[in-house]
């Protein structure tokens, strides 16, 4: 984990160095299509209302600048996910149903170090904050695709049974850190934002239920929980569209 943080810090420092160099050689042309009066109320952008979509779901957000370098973003996201997958385990074909839910309310504070410069990196910002996840869980339901051959007997998949694994995270506030571009201009009112970062989640809890011949497999819940307890980073890759007011 220490190596991950060191790598991230080195990448961030390199990126900021590149951004600063870009600002130094930026042209002296006009900044963009946003009226100059908008910059009197702070940057990256004046009060804005928008929608977003990403790895943590779809939702709405509002943004309020606090001076020329700082701003707050309040948002809410909801992610329903369902799919079916097939696989093979111990030469047995399996059929699984996967579902997940992630609902949260977040508050982010952003710092735009180059907000008063010209060029693309003017809207670059560093973000910290957190989100209250009031629903964060996953479910995996697995059964055999075909009958189980036991000697001369073929056991129906329904007799073999189904095993269900549930992974849940408790309702709590999870810290967040990341980077982004708050205001990629489309015109004088509309803009695009891009955010890259991760939430640090609480340790998950694993429970299992099983039917038929698979009932004894529920004893593996503790082992699965131990194996995944250190996978606590939830990536956030998000794109948003906002309408600015001034």
VENNOR-V363068 format. One record per helix or strand of 2 or more residues. SS is the DSSP state (h for helix, s for strand). FROM is the first residue (numbers start at 1). TO is the last residue. If there is no record, write none. Layout:
BEGIN
SS/FROM/TO
SS/FROM/TO
END
This chain:
BEGIN
h/2/24
h/36/41
s/48/54
s/57/66
s/70/89
s/92/111
h/120/123
s/124/144
s/148/150
s/153/155
h/157/160
s/163/168
s/172/185
s/190/200
s/205/210
h/212/228
s/233/244
END
